[in-house]
Amino acid sequence: MAGEHLLEELGRFDGDAEILQAWRDGMAPEPALLVSEWADRHRLLGSRGSAEPGPWRTARTPYLREIMDALSPAHAARRVVFMKGAQVGGTECGNNWIGYVIHHAPGPMLAVQPTTELAKRFSDQRIDPLVEETPAIRERVAPARSRDSGNRQLSKEFPGGQLVMTGANSAVGLRSMSARFLFLDEIDAYPGDVEGEGDPIALAEARARTFGWRRKMLLVSTPTIAGLSRIEREYLATDQRRYFVPCPHCGAMQWLRFERLVWDEGEPDTARYLCEACDAPIGEQHKAAMLAGGAWRATAEPTDPHAVGFHISALYSPPGWMPWSEIARLWLAAQGDDRAIKTFRNTVLGETWQEAGEAPDWQRLYDRREHWPVGMVPMGGLLLTAGVDVQRDRLEASIWAWGEDRQSWLVEHRVLAGNPFEGAVWEELRRLLGETWRHASGHRLPIAMAAIDSGDGMTTAEVYAFVRRAGAGRAIAVKGQDGLRAAIGQPAATEVRRNGRKLGGLKVWPVGSSFLKAETYGWLKLDRPTEESGDPFPAGFLHLPIHAAGEEFCRQLTAEQLVARAGRNGFRRLEWVKTRERNEALDCRVYARAAAAALGMDGWGEGRWARMADALSLPADESSSAAAQTSSAAAPPTRPRAWLAPRGGWLR
């Protein structure tokens, strides 16, 4: 061979065999075996990670065949997008691809989960069983117990390549290596920005550019909110393939729509699908044959010629996984609860949820206000948080009380006039946050946590200095992050400087501004139960008092609207825009809600709320305040601790 002759001419040397083998590997053509063929031939499923142990059979989920084969090196696609519902085997596509790469097309591969913790879980629950249960892979990945095996929790080495697993929340992990193959899982749960370095998908994709046309990327996710969903954006840039299946009665090809699934009233077990051509009922017993006779068809012209996209819902779930009767049952259970309906559309149908763009009517909120004494916390409010908005000539602060089912009560809204570049207004805020409020039980409640906006670049240093003086657990600096699909994210350390002098460090908490505004507006639209009905207030209800929520406050609370805008690359995105100049009440509400989330309120169960209520049911006592018991019980150890306001001051 040419390589052998060249070595003979140059002379033999240590390591020449390895170099020659690497040269041969580089000259070898791409493997002709397809990913689905490899899976059928080599993949074994064990009882540890599968409900159906034994040899992998693509025929069980025939719609996965074309998706897997698009990941084969010989296929022209560079980006494979899979927008899906639950119970369709989507994750196994990626797992089969990983096994194929390790065994048949070795190269550097990066697998990204939403967080590093989920990446570790993915390694333990998916990759380790894949290696242990599939002989063709097991012989190429050394046992983890052997010394220098290259088999670690987030890294699996094999001849010719390496699999690295990381979280989308780790900038270091995303730029740790160049990768020919990228598996990005549940991308709608990725943070909008990773430690200030940009979009995690863009960071990951940059690691594959050196491989040119030979790179491959698989993007998988259930979708979230229309206009904000990453997987929807990626899917709309492709040829938008749908899986068409034949009607068992007339043979007409069609893709399955939820609107065609019907059942007798109140009887989900009677669910059947109506053919869109002949209107004949199709039963669950026909599903296996329909799936076997199905075919993917493109429904759009792609804007990215190197991308292919697939969408499928749980309606296609094979027999024994999620029957149509279960889908009907889930839909019926979700009625009357927008959150449950959103979850159903996202996870079962694999569709985005369209948020209502209209802001609540301020007049309706004004008219539904409630009566309770000025400065008093109603009985249901068990935890106080404050949200502080920083303006150029003032600070504005809202104190909100929180109770079980995330109901909330506005306690007070104050405007603190003063220049934020001077100390007087911060001293006034210090005194405000050191106050306590009378509870309906007779006790006095302190503010458990204050969240202060640090997003204005001009006043950021002043906010940081105040929070740093306050100390951990008393106040947090927050910064809005529209791409964050949660109330609050993980805090990031930052350096505090003032007038050019280094003061030390603190942590800044990212706040999901869009997420919390949508949540707030959804709760503001809830109807107040009538006195005649005697029904309880719904979960999430916002209680506004007549004494604190005037016309201007109600207008500010409804001062933004969610609208669709054309973003970069032509993708549509939803954006919150102000409908009037003043919106401080809304911003303060968002920050107070973020403070409650930072304390871990969203994870509290009935037991925790009951203990807090029990503490306030004790007789008020100056020496042993139940408010202190309530606040100290409020803070989980992994979050900032709720601080108990002592007599005589706050920031000493």
ZITA-V836727 format. One record per helix or strand of 3 or more residues. SS is the DSSP state (A for helix, B for strand). FROM is the first residue (numbers start at 1). LEN is the number of residues. Records with the same first field share a line. If there is no record, write none. Layout:
# ZITA-V836727
SS->FROM-LEN + FROM-LEN
This chain:
# ZITA-V836727
A->2-9 + 16-12 + 35-8 + 58-4 + 64-6 + 90-14 + 116-18 + 135-4 + 171-4 + 187-3 + 200-7 + 209-6 + 230-7 + 258-3 + 284-9 + 314-3 + 324-11 + 338-11 + 362-6 + 404-3 + 423-11 + 460-11 + 513-12 + 551-7 + 568-3 + 584-15 + 601-3 + 606-12 + 626-8
B->79-6 + 108-6 + 155-4 + 161-7 + 181-5 + 216-6 + 241-6 + 253-3 + 261-4 + 267-8 + 295-4 + 307-6 + 383-8 + 394-9 + 408-10 + 436-4 + 444-10 + 475-6 + 492-7 + 501-11 + 560-7 + 572-7
